[in-house]
Amino acid sequence: MSRQSNRTTESKKMNSELFTLTYGALVTQLCKDYENDEEVNKQLDKMGYNIGVRLIEDFLARSSVGRCHDFRETADVIAKVAFKMYLGITPSVTNWSPAGDEFSLILESNPLVDFVELPDNHSTLVYSNLLCGVLRGALEMVQMAVDIRFAQDTLRGDNVTEIRMKFIKRIEENLPAGDE
Amino acid sequence: MAIFSVYVVNKAGGLIYQYDNYVPRAEAEKTFSFPLDLVLKIHDEKAVVSFGQRDGIRVGHAVLSINGVDVNGKYTAEGKEIIEYLKDATNYPVSIRFGRARLTSNEKLMLASMFHSLFAIGSQLSPEVGSSGIEMLETDTFKLHCFQTLTGIKFIVLADPRQAGIDALLRKIYEIYSDFALKNPFYSLEMPIRCELFDQNLKSSLEIAEKAGTFGPGS
């Protein structure tokens, strides 16, 4: 992975295996500490949320995308710009609900789960739940409340990893001035 | 020094970072004998020259120090009222330093909140729908540039009216904020920014902006 940046300060390349190992160490330690898959899922979501609220500013600073005016634009930006920038993958956007407020991101590959196999005693663990938190936190900072969950997970035997995102509402409190 | 100061205001209108890049120029220290030929008055808790401009001491300048000791608002360092002190002939000859008073941090906080409100009014006054807030405020001595991110944080730069490249500078400050403030896990969002690396990088980007006037890709 390399840091996408428009700066000539050394573009830092980091070994993606180190990233996978770091994430794996995080999840296994959480499992040892909490011993309960549901609790671990919640903690991963919380951690992801904290990352998301900070990552959004980095994303906006570097990508100069403007405000998205509907959910389809949001979906495109997330899949084509954000995932590409941070994980180097481009998921596809499919399965739109008739009302246009729900869609799926299909990931063929997930850098977090390279080399990972879920054992039987952790069948309800959502290993990549951090990603859900990140997306939720980031969208909340741009005044969108969304519900995000994993619909399919390659670690649990499905063919692809599918993240289902549902738009709940626009957050009207504390809108930045000039944005109604 | 063509860029005077940088302010960062959070979503609620509170000032979370402030940096002054200029050195107040007009300061004058003179020795006086009784009676004082300047007329002083109290303004905003400071002793200020109201009449009697001469020798580099202008109307509006505040008393900064008496006999080398900095004053405390309208009181001397010992706690006496300056105006009373200077009416007493036994205290002369006295050496007083006058200069443009600097804003205190409380004043800056208030001004930032006020600007936050004015920014919102700016977008409401607009005859067009969906207008942004105040982007630039111009006076004869400085221009104030403001950039609001999609998340509600405002970056404000006060610069010389002729200084170019402030838009690029504002984007650069946004990048520096997203790097050195947000990626510091010990920094809490919306709180005052107290990160060394943020300060250092901000200062160097201000220097670059003053010299080159542009950033260009990859700087």
Boltz contact constraints between the chains, C-beta under 6 A:
constraints:
  - contact:
      token1: [A, 6]
      token2: [B, 217]
      max_distance: 6.0
  - contact:
      token1: [A, 7]
      token2: [B, 218]
      max_distance: 6.0
  - contact:
      token1: [A, 8]
      token2: [B, 218]
      max_distance: 6.0
  - contact:
      token1: [A, 54]
      token2: [B, 182]
      max_distance: 6.0
  - contact:
      token1: [A, 57]
      token2: [B, 178]
      max_distance: 6.0
  - contact:
      token1: [A, 57]
      token2: [B, 182]
      max_distance: 6.0
  - contact:
      token1: [A, 58]
      token2: [B, 178]
      max_distance: 6.0
  - contact:
      token1: [A, 60]
      token2: [B, 150]
      max_distance: 6.0
  - contact:
      token1: [A, 61]
      token2: [B, 174]
      max_distance: 6.0
  - contact:
      token1: [A, 61]
      token2: [B, 175]
      max_distance: 6.0
  - contact:
      token1: [A, 61]
      token2: [B, 178]
      max_distance: 6.0
  - contact:
      token1: [A, 67]
      token2: [B, 150]
      max_distance: 6.0
  - contact:
      token1: [A, 141]
      token2: [B, 151]
      max_distance: 6.0
  - contact:
      token1: [A, 142]
      token2: [B, 150]
      max_distance: 6.0
  - contact:
      token1: [A, 174]
      token2: [B, 11]
      max_distance: 6.0
  - contact:
      token1: [A, 176]
      token2: [B, 148]
      max_distance: 6.0
  - contact:
      token1: [A, 176]
      token2: [B, 152]
      max_distance: 6.0
  - contact:
      token1: [A, 177]
      token2: [B, 119]
      max_distance: 6.0
  - contact:
      token1: [A, 177]
      token2: [B, 120]
      max_distance: 6.0
  - contact:
      token1: [A, 177]
      token2: [B, 123]
      max_distance: 6.0
  - contact:
      token1: [A, 177]
      token2: [B, 133]
      max_distance: 6.0
  - contact:
      token1: [A, 178]
      token2: [B, 123]
      max_distance: 6.0
  - contact:
      token1: [A, 178]
      token2: [B, 131]
      max_distance: 6.0
  - contact:
      token1: [A, 178]
      token2: [B, 132]
      max_distance: 6.0
  - contact:
      token1: [A, 178]
      token2: [B, 133]
      max_distance: 6.0
